[in-house]
């Protein structure tokens, strides 16, 4: 067990066996610039290049535990950054699943793709990396079983609700609250808020 996984488990952030296996297999170090690889096991935000910061691993663990990704699911991610969280999800959904990942910065989009190629997630079609803010979602691949936004938005875009499958789950930071949504019917979207988090804002403020 890596030191990071051990820390996340001991502190109660990482609980499910599936996510433990993903964190062990898709290591954070593979998504960091070389000068920060030695700090990959620290539960702190770290630079991921081009002036951007990657999320704190404990926050990633909380978000993914809430999201409850499963094998074979179709998942939309917004703000894929270095590609680490996308890679974790790709590992969980397996060969029969699909991750559509949006990144708004050209440089980070290219870096994220390069990082994910280390795991063959793109070559096998498990991950599709798209350049753009993703505020309209991706109707061509909808509905999605899960939707994950990794940076803070001002509110939840209606397009996300429309593209979330029935019984689907969505995790979205709104300001500094982590928000969990569950589509219980076409008319009902259950919401739960978890305050006390700090998220970087989405680069393109059009949400």
N, C-alpha and C positions, 0 to 999 in steps of 0.2 A: 504494500500500500504506500502510495506517495505521501510525503509529509503534508502536502496541501489537502489531500483527501482525508487523511487522518485528522487534521485540524477541523475541517468542515464537519466531519462526522461527530467528533467529540463535542463540538459546540452546537450540535443539533440542526445545522443548516442543511446537511445532506443526509437523507434517510433511506430513499428507495434504492434497492439493489441495482436496478437498471441504470440510474443516474450515477451511482458509485462506479459502475463498470465503465460508463462513458467518460467520466472525469479521469479515470485511470488510463484509458486507452487513447483519448484525444487530449494530449497534455498541453497545458497553457504555454509552455516554453516554445512549442512549435509555432506559436502565433505572435511571439514577441520579437522585437529587434534584438540582434545578438548581444548588444551591451546590457540588456535587461534579463536575459535568459536565466542568470544565476538567482534572480529574485522571483522566479515564477511560482515558487511554493509559498510566498508571503501573501497573506490575505489583505492585500492593499491594491488600490488602483495603480496601474503602471502605464507609461507611455507606449503607444502602439505604432508610432510614426506619424509624420506629417502634422505634428502639433496636436494630435488626438490622444485621449486617455482611454484605456480599456477599463471595464467595470471591475469592481472588487469581487473576487471569487465568491465570497459569502452571499453577496447580492445576486449573483448569477444563480447560485444554488437555490436560493429562496424563490426566485422567479420560475425556475424550471420545476421545482417541486410543486408550485401552485399550478403550473401549466399541465403537468402530468402527461408528457408526450408518450406515445406508445408506438410499437412496431406497426408499419404499414400506413401510418397517417400522412396526410398532406398538411404541411405547415408553412405559413407565411411569416417571414421575419422582416422587420424594418430597422435599419441602422445596423448592418451586419459588421461594420468596422473591420477588425483584423480577421474575422471569420471564425473565431474560437467558439462562440455560442452556436453559430450555425453548424460547425463541425460536431459539437456535442449532440445537437438535435439530429443531425444526419446519422450519427452512430446509432441513436435510439430507434429511429424509424426504420432502419435497415434497408435491404435491397428493394422491398416492395413499397417503401415510402418515398416522399418527395418533399424537398425544402425549396421554397422560392425565397431568395434573399435579396433585399434591396439595400443599396448603399449609395448615399448622395454625393460623396466626394470621389472624383476620378481616381486620385492617387490611392485612397483606401480601398476602393473597388478593385483596383488592380492588385494591390497587396493581399487583400482577402482571398481573391481567386488563387493567387500563387500559393498562399498558405494551405488552402483547402486541397490543392492539387497534390500535396504531399500524401494525402490519404485516399486519392483516387475517387473522391466523392463527386467531382465534376465530370470526370471521364466516364463514369458509370451512369451518369444521369440522375444521381440521387440528389444533387444540388444544382440549382440554376441560379447563377448570380446575375443580377440586373442592376444597371446604373440608373439611379433616380431616387427621388425622395419617397416614392411609394405611397403617397397620401391617398391615392385612389385605389389602393390595393392592387390586385391582379385578376380581373374578371375572367381572363382566359383559363385560369387554373382553379377558379372557385367552384364549389365551396371548399373552405379550409376547415379541417378538424381543429386546428389550433392556430392562433395568431399571437405573435410576440413582438412587442416594440421595446427596444433596449434603451432608448433615451427619452427624456421627458418631453411631453407634449402639453398643449394648453387644454385640450379636450379630446374626446374620442371621435374620430371621423366616422360619419354615417356609413361610408363605404365598407369599413371594417365589419360593422354589425351586419350589413347586408350580405357580406361574403363569408361570414362565419356559419358553419354548418349547424343544423339543429343538434343540440346537446354539446356543441363545440365550446371550447374554452379560450379565453383571451387574457393575456397579462400585458398591462400597459401602464407605464408611469405617467401620472398626470400631476404636473408640478413636482412636489416631493412626496407624493403619496403613491404607493404601489397599488394599483387597482386590478382586481380580478373580476372577470365577467364570465357568465355562463349563459348560453342561449337555451333557455328552457322551453320556449315555444317561439313561433314567428313574432309574437307580440310581446313576449316577456324576456328581458335581459337582466338576469340577476347580477348585482354588483356588490363587491365587498372591498373596503379600503384598508390599507395597512400604512399608517404614517411613519415618519421617522427615517426615511431614506433620503439620500442625496443623489440625484441623477444629473448627468450632463444634458443640456438641452439638445434637441434635434437641430442639426446644422441649418436646415432650410425651414424657416418658421412660417410655414404655410398651413399648418394643421389647425 
